[in-house]
């Protein structure tokens, strides 16, 4: 009766740790993407609100609806600029 650890058990533990690392990495990447999307959405919404607040002095406003909120949320500051350019062109 030996107390030594077999090589198969060491390989099984190593494989389990590598698999755990891969699964953790796969789950972590979408969370970072979602956090970035939420951050852009908050910044875009604040910019839309501030633009409507300040633009009211010159009768310039952007309607806050699901489409503009989606564009500002996905793109952030460039999305608000895109909405302004589209409003100016159309």
C-alpha positions in Angstrom: 0.0 0.0 0.0 1.8 3.1 -1.2 0.7 6.6 -0.5 2.1 8.0 -3.8 -0.2 9.8 -6.2 -0.7 8.2 -9.5 0.2 10.0 -12.7 -3.4 9.7 -14.0 -4.8 11.6 -11.0 -2.3 14.4 -11.5 -3.3 14.6 -15.2 -7.0 14.6 -14.2 -6.4 17.5 -11.8 -4.4 19.5 -14.4 -7.1 18.9 -17.0 -9.8 20.0 -14.6 -7.9 23.2 -13.7 -7.3 24.0 -17.4 -10.9 23.4 -18.2 -12.0 25.6 -15.3 -9.7 28.4 -16.6 -11.2 28.1 -20.1 -14.8 28.2 -18.9 -14.0 31.2 -16.6 -12.5 33.0 -19.5 -15.4 32.3 -21.8 -17.8 33.6 -19.2 -15.7 36.7 -18.3 -15.4 38.1 -21.9 -19.2 38.6 -22.4 -19.5 40.3 -18.9 -16.8 42.8 -19.9 -18.7 43.5 -23.2 -22.0 43.9 -21.3 -20.4 46.3 -18.8 -18.9 48.4 -21.7 -22.3 48.5 -23.4 -24.0 49.6 -20.1 -21.4 52.3 -19.7 -21.8 53.6 -23.3 -25.6 53.6 -22.8 -25.4 55.7 -19.6 -23.0 58.2 -21.3 -25.1 58.3 -24.4 -28.3 58.9 -22.5 -26.7 61.6 -20.4 -25.4 63.3 -23.6 -28.9 63.1 -25.2 -30.4 64.7 -22.1 -27.8 67.4 -21.9 -28.0 68.1 -25.6 -31.8 68.5 -25.4 -31.4 70.7 -22.3 -28.8 73.0 -23.9 -30.2 72.7 -27.4 -33.6 74.0 -26.2 -32.1 77.5 -26.3 -31.6 77.3 -30.0 -34.7 75.1 -30.8 -32.5 72.1 -31.5 -33.6 68.8 -29.9 -33.3 65.1 -30.4 -36.3 62.9 -29.7 -35.4 60.3 -27.1 -37.1 57.2 -28.4 -36.0 53.5 -28.5 -34.1 54.0 -31.8 -32.0 57.0 -30.6 -31.5 55.4 -27.2 -30.2 52.2 -28.9 -27.9 54.1 -31.2 -26.5 56.2 -28.3 -26.2 53.1 -26.2 -24.3 51.0 -28.7 -22.0 53.8 -29.9 -21.9 56.2 -27.0 -20.6 59.7 -27.9 -20.1 58.9 -31.6 -23.7 57.7 -31.7 -25.0 61.0 -30.4 -22.9 62.8 -33.1 -24.3 60.4 -35.7 -27.8 61.2 -34.7 -27.0 64.9 -34.9 -25.6 64.5 -38.4 -28.6 62.4 -39.5 -31.0 65.0 -38.1 -29.1 67.8 -39.9 -29.0 65.9 -43.3 -32.7 64.7 -43.2 
